[in-house]
């Protein structure tokens, strides 16, 4: 990965980011940025993470050959709209994967599903403070060996799905520019996902909507049809009794497409 080239292409005054650093190895890029509280739109990339973390405190395998990126945002939008940053990350990941020729869709909220078998190719995690959000993304580029992801998803990578681009410098550039493509108008719209066009883009990429799903919560599970997203990104599922239930967090398992 060419750190100098990335900085030239992506940091101010030529690019949208305040700063960009590449390190060989760290425990967690999210934890590093969270401690530092750097300027808005600061990027940290690691060639390897030794203690990466996924949703609900799960570990995330981060061996060399993947793309591990964290960005600190102080977007100045209402905090209740910050969760859209993780959905925005999912949108960016799908578009980057598709740019390499790989079939890609989203499973709510931000699971990147690759290839015809819909295996998981990336993880997204956000940590928040009073002033901002650290958005962390781990994208599997080279072949991986890992345990099943949440929802029983087998892991995969761009390489395993036949991507026509595997250069980490190029993929990091595409990802960070795609993030800016959606974060900038979202921020300009005061975090409104409808006015910024983010909601429409997300809907078009999310395979969960319209699916029969099982929602696995900490205290149980239920099944139903995933119907729509609320304004804060919460998923609404109509259960078997015909009641609409809001799902702000939880593992969603796709069962079959609703008819």
C-alpha positions in Angstrom: 0.0 0.0 0.0 1.4 3.3 -1.1 0.8 5.8 1.8 2.3 8.7 0.0 0.1 8.2 -3.1 -3.0 7.9 -0.9 -2.2 11.1 0.9 -1.5 13.0 -2.3 -4.8 11.9 -3.8 -7.1 12.1 -0.8 -6.0 14.7 1.6 -6.4 18.5 1.5 -6.0 20.6 -0.6 -6.5 18.1 -3.3 -8.8 15.7 -1.6 -11.6 15.7 1.0 -9.7 14.4 4.0 -7.8 16.3 6.7 -5.1 13.7 7.1 -4.2 10.1 6.3 -1.8 7.7 8.0 -0.9 4.2 7.1 0.6 1.9 9.8 2.0 -1.6 9.5 0.1 -3.0 12.5 -2.1 -1.9 15.4 -4.5 -3.5 17.8 -7.5 -1.5 16.4 -7.7 1.5 14.1 -11.0 2.5 15.7 -9.5 2.5 19.2 -6.5 4.5 18.0 -8.7 7.3 16.5 -11.1 7.2 19.4 -8.3 8.0 21.8 -6.7 10.6 19.5 -9.9 12.6 18.7 -8.1 14.1 15.6 -9.5 16.7 13.2 -12.7 16.0 11.4 -12.2 13.5 8.4 -8.9 12.1 9.6 -8.1 8.6 8.2 -6.1 5.8 9.7 -5.3 2.6 7.7 -3.6 -0.5 9.0 -2.0 -3.3 7.0 -2.9 -5.6 9.9 -5.0 -5.4 13.1 -4.3 -7.6 16.0 -7.4 -7.0 18.1 -10.1 -5.9 15.5 -13.7 -5.8 16.8 -17.0 -6.4 15.2 -20.6 -5.7 16.3 -21.6 -6.7 19.8 -18.0 -7.0 20.9 -17.2 -9.9 18.5 -13.7 -10.3 17.3 -13.0 -9.5 13.6 -10.1 -11.3 11.9 -7.7 -8.7 10.4 -4.7 -10.5 8.9 -2.4 -8.9 6.3 -3.9 -8.7 2.8 -7.2 -6.9 3.9 -8.1 -3.3 3.9 -8.6 -1.9 7.5 -9.7 1.7 7.5 -11.1 4.1 10.2 -12.3 7.6 9.7 -13.0 10.2 12.4 -16.1 12.3 11.6 -17.3 15.4 13.5 -20.2 16.0 11.0 -22.1 18.6 13.0 -25.4 17.0 12.3 -27.9 15.8 15.0 -26.6 12.8 16.9 -29.7 10.8 16.3 -28.8 10.7 12.6 -25.2 9.5 13.2 -26.3 5.8 12.8 -26.7 6.5 9.1 -22.9 6.7 8.8 -22.8 2.9 9.2 -25.4 2.4 6.5 -23.5 4.8 4.4 -20.4 2.6 4.8 -22.4 -0.3 3.5 -23.4 1.6 0.4 -19.8 2.6 -0.2 -18.6 -1.0 0.2 -21.2 -2.4 -2.3 -20.3 0.2 -4.9 -16.6 -0.5 -4.5 -17.1 -4.2 -4.8 -19.2 -3.8 -7.9 -16.5 -1.6 -9.4 -14.2 -4.6 -9.3 -16.7 -6.8 -11.1 -18.0 -8.6 -8.1 -21.7 -9.2 -7.5 -22.5 -7.4 -4.2 -25.5 -6.4 -2.1 -26.3 -5.4 1.5 -27.8 -7.2 4.4 -29.2 -4.8 6.9 -27.6 -2.8 8.5 -24.2 -2.9 6.7 -23.1 -6.5 6.0 -21.5 -6.7 2.6 -22.6 -9.9 0.8 -20.5 -11.0 -2.1 -21.0 -13.5 -5.0 -23.9 -15.8 -5.8 -23.6 -17.5 -2.5 -24.0 -14.3 -0.6 -21.0 -14.7 1.7 -19.8 -11.9 4.0 -16.9 -9.8 2.7 -16.6 -6.9 5.1 -17.3 -5.6 8.6 -18.4 -2.2 9.8 -18.3 -0.8 13.3 -18.8 2.7 14.6 -17.8 4.1 18.0 -19.3 7.4 19.2 -18.3 10.2 21.5 -19.9 13.5 22.5 -18.4 15.2 19.5 -18.1 12.7 16.7 -18.0 9.2 15.3 -15.2 6.8 14.4 -16.3 4.7 11.5 -14.3 1.5 11.0 -14.3 -0.7 8.0 -12.6 -4.1 7.4 -12.8 -5.3 3.8 -11.6 -8.8 3.0 -9.4 -8.5 -0.2 -7.2 -11.6 -0.2 -8.6 -15.1 0.7 -9.5 -15.5 4.3 -9.9 -18.3 6.9 -12.3 -17.3 9.6 -15.2 -18.4 11.7 -18.8 -17.9 10.6 -19.9 -14.3 10.7 -23.1 -13.2 12.6 -26.2 -14.8 11.1 -24.3 -17.9 10.0 -22.6 -16.1 7.1 -19.5 -17.8 5.7 -16.6 -15.4 5.0 -15.3 -14.6 1.6 -13.1 -12.0 -0.1 -12.8 -10.0 -3.3 -10.1 -12.3 -4.5 -12.2 -15.4 -3.9 -15.1 -13.8 -5.8 -13.0 -13.1 -8.9 -12.4 -9.3 -8.5 -10.5 -7.6 -11.3 -8.8 -5.2 -8.9 -7.0 -6.3 -5.7 -4.4 -3.5 -5.3 -4.8 -2.1 -1.8 -3.9 1.4 -2.7 -6.5 1.5 -5.5 -9.2 -0.1 -3.3 -8.5 2.3 -0.4 -8.8 5.2 -2.8 -12.0 4.0 -4.3 -13.5 3.3 -0.8 -12.6 6.7 0.6 -13.8 8.6 -2.4 -17.1 6.6 -2.4 -17.5 7.4 1.3 -17.0 11.1 0.6 -19.5 10.9 -2.3 -22.3 10.0 0.1 -21.1 11.6 3.4 -20.6 15.1 2.0 -24.2 15.5 0.8 -25.6 13.7 3.9 -23.7 16.2 6.0 -24.8 19.2 3.9 -28.4 18.0 4.3 -27.9 18.1 8.1 -27.9 14.3 8.2 -31.2 13.9 6.4 -31.0 10.6 4.5 -33.9 11.5 2.2 -32.8 14.9 1.1 -29.2 13.7 0.6 -30.3 10.7 -1.6 -28.7 8.2 0.8 -32.0 6.5 1.7 -32.9 5.9 -1.9 -29.4 4.5 -2.7 -29.4 2.3 0.3 -32.8 0.8 -0.5 -31.7 -0.1 -4.0 -28.7 -2.0 -2.6 -30.2 -3.7 0.5 -31.4 -7.2 -0.2 -33.0 -7.5 3.3 -36.0 -5.4 2.4 -38.9 -7.6 1.2 -37.2 -10.7 2.6 -38.6 -13.1 5.1 -36.1 -12.9 8.0 -35.3 -14.1 11.5 -34.3 -11.4 13.9 -32.0 -12.6 16.6 -31.9 -10.5 19.7 -30.1 -10.8 23.0 -33.2 -12.1 24.7 -34.7 -14.2 21.9 -35.7 -14.1 18.3 -38.7 -13.7 16.0 -39.5 -14.1 12.3 -41.3 -11.8 9.8 -41.1 -9.7 6.7 -38.6 -6.9 6.5 -40.7 -4.0 5.3 -38.9 -0.6 5.4 -36.4 1.6 7.2 -37.4 4.3 9.6 -35.8 7.8 9.4 -33.0 6.8 11.8 -32.1 3.6 9.8 -34.0 1.3 12.1 -35.4 -1.8 10.3 -39.2 -2.4 10.6 -40.2 -6.1 10.4 -43.8 -7.3 10.3 -44.0 -10.4 12.6 -46.1 -13.5 12.0 -48.9 -11.9 14.1 -49.1 -8.9 11.7 -47.4 -6.4 14.1 -44.7 -4.1 12.8 -41.7 -4.3 15.1 -38.8 -1.8 15.0 -35.3 -3.4 15.1 -32.7 -0.8 16.1 -30.1 -3.6 16.6 -29.8 -7.3 16.2 -28.6 -10.0 13.8 -30.9 -10.5 10.8 -30.9 -13.8 9.0 -32.3 -14.0 5.5 -34.8 -16.9 5.2 -36.4 -16.4 1.7 -37.8 -13.7 -0.5 -41.3 -12.7 0.4 -44.0 -13.2 -2.3 
